[in-house]
Amino acid sequence: MTAPLTQKPDTGDGLWEGYAPESERPPLGSRLALSSGFVAALLAFLVARRRSGSGLPERIEASDLALLSGASFKLGRLIAKEKVSAPIRAPFTEYQGKAEAPGEVEERPRGTGLRAALGELLVCPYCLGMWVVSALTVGIVTVPRETRLVASILSALGVSDFLQLAYRALSARGATSS
């Protein structure tokens, strides 16, 4: 039996109707699509790896985990906050102004649906974390030398950022105590 022509197509909105008022409801369907795409890509990698006979390492070494942690921190901030990566975010976000940290900007997602969901993802280093660390981990498994080099650059840059901020804070404290 077909639905009458006057009935609106089911867009999935009914699934989340009680979650929040429509004007405040985040793009849940688009978030679900992004998450599903992420899981599908990860599963495809695992299946392809098994079928190729390459397999997976028994474990990731602690030194690689430390390296990936530092690299994913820096890459997540680079994508989500740094002004040099604003052209990547611009189609999905709206500039709000400079952030407190040097070289960073504040933006908010714009648009609706998938555009808004991508905007939410791209302005949140915490939200990007799973995507970034997964990509780097896949890199460690498939092209370890290259991934370690890139991760080393990112990790060293992250440490450099912390040292710059510490120097700035100490300099500011010294200027106020004189």
C-alpha atoms as one frame of an Amber mdcrd trajectory, in Angstrom:
protein
   0.000   0.000   0.000   1.391   3.417  -0.929   1.152   6.555   1.154  -1.199
   9.300  -0.025   0.499  11.992  -2.104  -0.307  14.624   0.510   1.750  12.860
   3.193   5.239  14.292   3.763   8.094  11.832   3.195   9.674  10.480   6.369
  12.948  12.358   6.802  13.784  10.682  10.077  12.780  13.760  12.099  10.136
  11.722  13.954  12.884   9.560  15.413  14.310  12.473  17.351  11.163  14.521
  17.905  11.308  14.457  21.722  15.068  14.980  21.933  14.990  18.786  21.711
  12.742  21.480  20.285  13.086  21.548  16.503  14.730  25.002  16.584  17.428
  23.691  18.955  17.777  20.164  17.580  21.239  19.377  16.259  21.539  17.625
  12.892  21.172  14.151  14.393  20.463  12.376  11.097  23.566  13.879   9.536
  25.626  13.038  12.613  24.397   9.467  12.299  25.394   9.431   8.621  28.897
  10.721   9.430  29.345   8.210  12.238  28.081   5.396  10.041  30.512   6.426
   7.300  33.354   6.399   9.810  32.461   2.939  11.097  31.981   1.618   7.536
  35.403   2.931   6.477  37.089   1.392   9.525  35.365  -1.940   8.950  36.290
  -1.840   5.254  39.924  -1.308   6.232  39.849  -4.239   8.663  38.178  -6.560
   6.132  40.564  -5.529   3.349  43.527  -6.051   5.643  42.350  -9.541   6.560
  41.606 -10.500   2.933  44.999  -9.273   1.777  46.705 -11.596   4.222  48.629
  -8.654   5.694  46.887  -8.972   9.029  47.204  -6.599  11.930  49.926  -6.217
  14.519  49.409  -8.095  17.755  49.701  -4.774  19.580  50.726  -1.190  19.031
  53.934  -0.421  20.903  53.784   2.003  23.834  56.217   4.356  22.084  53.902
   4.491  19.045  50.894   5.111  21.294  52.702   8.032  22.927  53.705   9.386
  19.512  50.180   8.991  18.131  48.713  10.688  21.205  50.842  13.785  20.757
  50.308  13.836  17.002  46.535  13.419  17.243  46.336  16.221  19.813  48.192
  18.608  17.523  46.485  17.532  14.287  43.043  17.832  15.905  43.810  21.398
  17.024  45.390  22.237  13.691  42.270  21.173  11.799  39.732  22.591  14.268
  41.248  25.814  15.511  44.263  27.172  13.650  43.758  30.107  11.331  45.898
  28.510   8.614  43.336  25.719   8.216  40.341  28.081   8.077  39.923  27.535
   4.298  39.119  23.873   5.005  36.488  24.803   7.600  35.069  27.903   5.888
  32.388  26.156   3.774  30.948  24.651   6.955  31.584  27.323   9.598  31.162
  31.001  10.406  34.041  33.061  11.793  33.399  34.355  15.318  36.738  36.014
  16.091  40.179  35.331  17.473  40.541  32.645  20.105  42.472  33.054  23.344
  45.336  30.896  22.101  47.720  32.538  19.639  47.138  31.574  16.004  43.707
  30.130  16.724  40.228  31.336  15.798  36.729  30.713  17.094  34.110  29.553
  14.608  30.672  28.042  14.812  28.977  25.563  12.503  26.608  26.966   9.894
  23.922  25.636   7.637  21.707  22.643   8.192  21.903  18.913   7.796  25.217
  17.490   6.645  26.799  20.932   6.306  26.039  21.704   9.960  27.207  18.267
  11.112  30.507  18.674   9.251  30.832  22.158  10.732  30.338  20.732  14.227
  32.986  18.108  13.574  35.493  20.524  12.063  35.405  23.092  14.899  35.761
  20.588  17.721  39.209  19.085  18.348  37.626  16.595  20.767  35.118  15.483
  18.141  37.884  15.127  15.549  39.970  13.043  17.948  38.531   9.654  16.967
  38.874  10.426  13.260  42.440  11.713  13.571  43.756   8.993  15.858  42.118
   6.312  13.707  43.745   7.683  10.558  47.133   7.838  12.267  46.719   4.315
  13.649  45.816   2.977  10.209  48.959   4.751   9.009  51.096   3.040  11.671
  49.723  -0.313  10.517  50.052   0.268   6.757  52.931   2.737   6.289  54.697
   2.894   9.655  57.852   4.782   8.623  55.959   7.567   6.913  53.390   7.789
   9.683  56.054   7.941  12.392  57.763  10.778  10.521  54.543  12.800  10.178
  53.502  11.977  13.745  56.930  13.046  15.018  56.579  16.401  13.265  53.098
  16.924  14.714  54.114  15.806  18.220  57.181  18.049  18.230  55.009  20.944
  17.051  52.573  20.248  19.894  55.411  20.343  22.444  56.691  23.523  20.809
  53.240  25.093  21.211  53.200  24.215  24.923  56.655  25.716  25.372  55.593
  28.892  23.536  52.548  29.214  25.787  54.645  28.563  28.917  57.173  31.189
  27.822  54.372  33.660  27.122  52.810  33.020  30.556  56.171  33.385  32.337
  56.963  36.551  30.405  53.575  38.024  31.278  54.029  37.119  34.942  57.508
  38.687  34.971  56.169  41.877  33.410  53.424  42.211  36.043  55.702  41.499
  39.027  58.168  44.293  38.228
